[in-house]
């Protein structure tokens, strides 16, 4: 699925981080929640104004960002 309009950037919201359209929830936040073991269902319960397709759009955005083939050494990034 492709959800390009669900992820937007507004320099006046969260310093221009990519966010779910119509919210102040960043892609980064959603990814960190998922990486920490929080389920999509729990995210949706805690933030009822977003949908499962929004969470999926965050994952798609992250996957597409790696297509630039710029990798960060995790030892350096930490």
Secondary structure, 3 states (H helix, E strand, C coil): CCCHHHEEECCCCHHHCEEECCCCCEHHHHHHHHHCCCCHHHHHHHCCCCCHHHHHHHHHHHHHHHHHCCCCCHHHHC
